[in-house]
Amino acid sequence: MTDSLASARAAFEYRDFRLYQASRLLSTIANQMLSVAVGWQVYELTRRPFDLGLVGLVQFLPAIGLSLLTGHVADRFDRRKVVMTCYVALAASSVFLYLTTRSVAATWPIYVTMSLFATARAFLAPAGQALVPDLVPTEHFASAVAWGSSVWEVGAILGPALGGWIYAAGGSAAAVYWTGAVLYFVASVFAAMMRVKTGRMERKPASLETVLAGIVYVWKNKVVLGSISLDLFAVLFGGAVALLPIYARDILHVGPWGLGLLRSAPAVGAAAVAVYIAFHPLRRRAGATMLACVALFGLATLVFGVSRSFVLSLVALVIVGAADMVSVVVRQTLVQVATPAAMRGRVSAVNSVFVGASNELGELESGMTAAWMGTVPSVIFGGIAACAVVAIYSFAFPELRRVDKLDGSQALPV
């Protein structure tokens, strides 16, 4: 037990890893706070589910539009400096959101500013993901991935609850946006304190071939392609996050504070599973376990959709987060361990587009289907669709189903 505990904690022995996770924690709290405030504010202004979906769309468009550039930047510039610059940009965007929403009672400033947020996050995601293997030795990388997921989930637990409480206490979103700006700025300070210098990883001259290398690699590696596209379609159909303001206000009648708890609930389940995996890594049958947990994600979404009990809804969302975390750990480990160091930025950029599509386009899909067939039927449909995706992928990607150990053996030569 002592050896297991020491191995699980090994990643935190490295100063840069601690600083990086501290910056991620603060930025995640800020992201989640702003998500709650923006969702509630937009629904307060319009009362239209489709407008909640548009919040997701304006965040997704920069991610996919800049995907080739963001991965290229992560592989050609110092990744630490890219991360630090992105945090500063997020802080500035939060201040802009604070100023505009105090003076204009309309949704368009929110959409414009959220697109700026998304642009900064589009550069942050691949640089941050590609940076992690440079912070710890290879033998401690699995522990680093699990703890990194745990840190993110802690932020996802605290952020929505804190954002909902500040919104309710202040009576508006302004205080939430200002608090978010402070957190982003402190995160940039932590990133600046890191000593790691990755420099330029890709040495080949810039060309169409090097720009597209990440896409080509993912397409050829069916295990990586299957893992990231499975998450895309499962969350695209099964995600109900965009509709939580409607559930909180009109179905469960719990107000902003209840919305904060609903947003935090998936992170509670995810954090618990991430910590468990840090101490008890997936040693065998990782692919089959991932598929089973995505199916559980769909079933729990279905339960949430039909629930009229606040407690049952919270439990269902906790299970949603717990099941999704297994998929996250498997996918992130495959993407980072099975990818050559010089290409991690571009492959991570592809992964970020898939994740962004599942989250932001999932919000658009939820808003559109809710406007078309009603809120509850749209969530029920999403849960069933997520289960159907698992059945299809079990046969379409046998390589993914047969993945046993997460040891980098799935890598392709380049």
N, C-alpha and C positions, 0 to 999 in steps of 0.2 A: 504493500500500500504506500509506503514511504517513497519507493522508487517511482511509482505511478504518479504520485502527487508532485514530485520533483520534475518529472518529465512534462506533466501538464502545464506547470508554471514556467518552464524553461524560457519561453519566448519573452517573458517580462524581465529577464535578466539583462536585456539589451536596451540601453538608454533610448536609442532612436525609435525602437518599437514602442516604448512607453509614451514618448512624446507624440508619435504619430497617432496612436490610439486615443490619447487625450484630445488631440485636435479633431479626430473623427467623432468622438463622443459629443463634443460641443457643437460641431456642425450638424450632426444628426438631430440633436435636441432642437436646434434652430430650425432645421428643415421641417421637422414634425410639428413644431409650434405654428409655423407659417402655414402648413397644409391645413391645420384645423381652422385657423383664422380666415384663410382665403375661402375655404369651403363654406363656412358659416356666413361670411360676409356676402359672397355671391348669391347664396340661396336666400338670404335676407333681402337682397336687392331685387331679385327677379322671381323667386318661387318656381323656377323652371328647372327640371332635372337636366335638360339638355345643356344648360349653361354650366352646370357642374362638369359635364363631359368636355366642354370646351376648355376648361382649365387644364385637363389632361392633354388635349390636342396641342395647345400652344406650347406646352413643355416638351412634347414629343418631336415636333417639327425641327427645332434646332439640333436635337440629338441625332436624328437621322440625316439631316442636311449637312452636318459638320463631321459625320462619323469618320470619313477617310482622313480628314485633316487632323482631328483630335488624336487618333492613334499615331499618326506620323509625328506629331509634336511630341508625344510621350516617348517616342523612340529616338528622337534627334536632339532633344534638349534635356537638361538636368530635371529629372522628375520631381525632385524636392522643390525646386523653384517654380515649376508649373503648379504644383499643389498649393504652395503659398500664395501665388498670384490669384488663383481661383478663389481662395478664401477671402481675399481682399475684395474681389469683384462681387462676391456674394454679400459681403457686408455693405458695399455701396448700393447694391440693388435693393437690399432691405431698407436702407435709409430712403431710397427713392420711393419705395412702396409706401412707407410711412408718410412721406410728404404728399404724395398724390392722392392717397385715399382720405386724407384729412381735408383736402380742398375740393375734391370732385366726387360726387355721389353717383358714380357710374361704374360699370364693369370693365370698360375698355382700358383704363389705366392698370387694372389688375392683370388683364391678359397681356398687355405690353410688358409689364414688369416681370411676370412669370416667364415670359419668353427669354428675358435677360438672365433670370435665374437659371433657366434650362441651358443657356449657352455656356455659362460658367461651369455648371455641373457636367456638361458634355466633355469639357476639357479635363475636369477634375477626375472623373471616374476612371478612364484608362490609365492616367498617370498614377493615380493612387493605387489601383490594383497592381500595376506593374512594379510599383515601388516596394511592395511588401517582401518579395523574395530577396531584396537587397538589405533588409533590416535584420534578418535572422539567418543562421546557417540552415542548410537544407534539411538536416536531421530534425530540426524543430519547426519546420514549415507547416506541417499538419496541425500542430498545436497553435501556431500563429493564425491560421485560417479560422479555426474554431473560436479562438478568443476574439479575433477581429469581428466575427459574426456576433459574438456575445456582446461586445461593446456597442455594436450598431443597434442591437435589439434593446439594450439598456436605454440608449438614447431614444429609441422608438417607443419605449414605455413611458419615460419621463416627459418627452416632448409634447405629445398630444394632451396628456393630463395637465401639464403646466400651461400649455397654450390655451386650453379650455378654461382653466381657472383664471388666468390673467384676463382673457376676453370677458368672462362673466363678471369679474371684479371691476374691470375698467369700463365695461359697457360698450366697448368698441375694440376694433382690431389694432388701433394705433400703438398701444403699449406692447402688444405682441410683436409687432414689426420692429419696434425700437430695441426690445430685448434681443431679438434675433440678430440685429446688426452688431450688438456688443459681443454676442457669443461667436459670431463669425470672425470678428476682429481678433479676439483672444486665440481662436483656433489658428489664425495666420501667424500669430506670435510663436505658438508652439511649433509650427512647421518651420519657422525661421530658425529655431534653436537646434534643429536636427543637424547632425554633422555629416550624414551620408551624402556622397556626391556621386551620382550615377554617371554624369557626363553623357556623351553621345553613345548610344548603344548600337544603332544601325550605321555601319560604316560605308555602305554602298551609296553611290551618288543617287540623288532623288530622281525617280523615274516612275512611269506608270506601273511598272512591275513591282517596285518597292512599296508604292502606295497601296496597291491591291493585294499585297502579299498576305495580309491578315485574313481577308475574305477567302482567298485561294486555300490557305491552310485549313481554315474551318471547314470549307466545303469538302476537302479531301479527307479530313479526319471525322469519320461518321460518328464516333463516340462523342466528340465535342459538339458537333452539329446537332446530334440527337438530344444531348442534355440541355443545351441552351434553347433549342426550338421547342422542346417539351415544356419548359418553363414559360416560354412565350405564349403558347396557345392555351395552356391550363389557366394561367393567371389572366390572360386576355378575356377568356369567357367566364372564369370563375371568380374574378376579383369583384368585390362589392364595396370597396373602400369609398368610391365616389358617391355612393348612395347613402353613406352613413349619416350625413346631415338630415336626409329625409326620414330615415329610421328614427333618429334621435328626436326630431321635432314632431313628426306626424304619426308615427307608428308606435314607438315606445314612450313618447312624451317625457323625455328626460332632460331636454335643454342642452346648453353648451357644455356643462360639466359632464353630462352623460355622454355627449359626443366625444369628449376627451377620453373617457374610460373605454368607449367602444373602439376608438382608434388605438388605444394602448393595449387592448386585450390580445390581438395577434402577437404583439411583441413579447408579451409575458410568456406565452407558450413557446415562442421561438427562442427566447433567451434561455429558458430552462433546458430545452433540447440542445442548444449550442454548448452550454456548460457541461451537460452530460457527455456530449461527443468529445469535448476537450479531454475529459478523463477516460472515456471509453470510446476510442476511435472506431470507425467502421472498418473492420478488418477483412470481412468476406461479404460477398453478394451485394456489393454496393449498388450496382445497377438495378437489380430486382427490388431492393429496399427503396430506392428512389421512386420507382414506378408505383409501388404499393402506397407510399406516403402521398404522392400526388393524387392518387385515387381517394385517399382519406381526406385530403384537402377539398376535393369536390363534394364528398358526402357531408362534411362539416359545413360547407357553404350552403348546401341544400337545407340543412337543419336551421341555420341562421335565417334563411329566407322565409321559412314558415313560422318562425318563433314570434310570439307576442309577449314573451316574458323577458324582462331586462336581464335577469340572472342567466337564463338559458342562452340568450343571445351572446352574453359575455363568454360563457363556457364554450359555445360553438366557435367563437372567434379565437379563443385560446388554442383550440385544437387546430384551427386553420393555420395559425402561426407556427405551431409545433410541427405539423406535417410539412409545411413549406420549408422550414429550416433544414430538414434533411436534404431536400432538393438543392438548397442554396450551398450547403457544405460540399456535396458531391460535385456540383457544377463548378464552383470556384476552384476546388482542388484540381479537377480535370483541366480547366482552362489554364491555370497558372503552372502546375507541375508538368503538364504535357506539352508546354510551349517553350521553344528556345528563348533565351533571355532577350536577344536582340529583337524579337518579334512580339514580346508580351504586350507592348503598348497597343499595337495594331489589332492583335487578337482580342485584347481586353476591350478595345473600342467596339469591335463587332459584338462582343458579349453585352456591352453596355447598351447598344442599340436594341438588342433583343429584350433586355431587361426593361429598358425604357418603353419599348413597344407594349410589353405585357402590362406595365403599370399605367402609363399615360394613355395609350390607345385603349387599354382596358377601361379606363375612366370614361373615355368617349363612347365606347361600346355600351357600357352600363347606362350612361345617360341617354343614349339613343333608344336602347331597348326598353328602358323605363318609360320614356316618353311615348313609345309605340304600344307596349303591351301592359304597362303598369309596373310599379316598383317591385312588388313581391314576385310576380311571375317572371320578371327579368332575372332576379337573383336565383330563383329555382331553376330556370333554364340554364344559367351559368354553371351551377353545380352539376347538373346532368351532363352538360357539354364537357366539363373538365374530366369527368369519369370516362366519357367516350374517347377523349383524346388519349388517355392512358391506354385504353384497349387498342387503339389504332397504332400507337407507338410501340407497343409490345411486339407487334408483327413487322412494322415498317423499319424499326431499328433494332434488329436482333443483337448487333454488336453492343448496344447500350444495355440491353437486358442481361447480357453475359458478362458485363464488367464485374470483376471480383474484387481485386485490391486497388486502392488508390495510390499507386506507387510510381506513376509516371510511365508505366509500360505502354500506355496508349499513345505515346508521342510518335510523330512521324519524322523521318529524316528530312532535312531541308538543304 
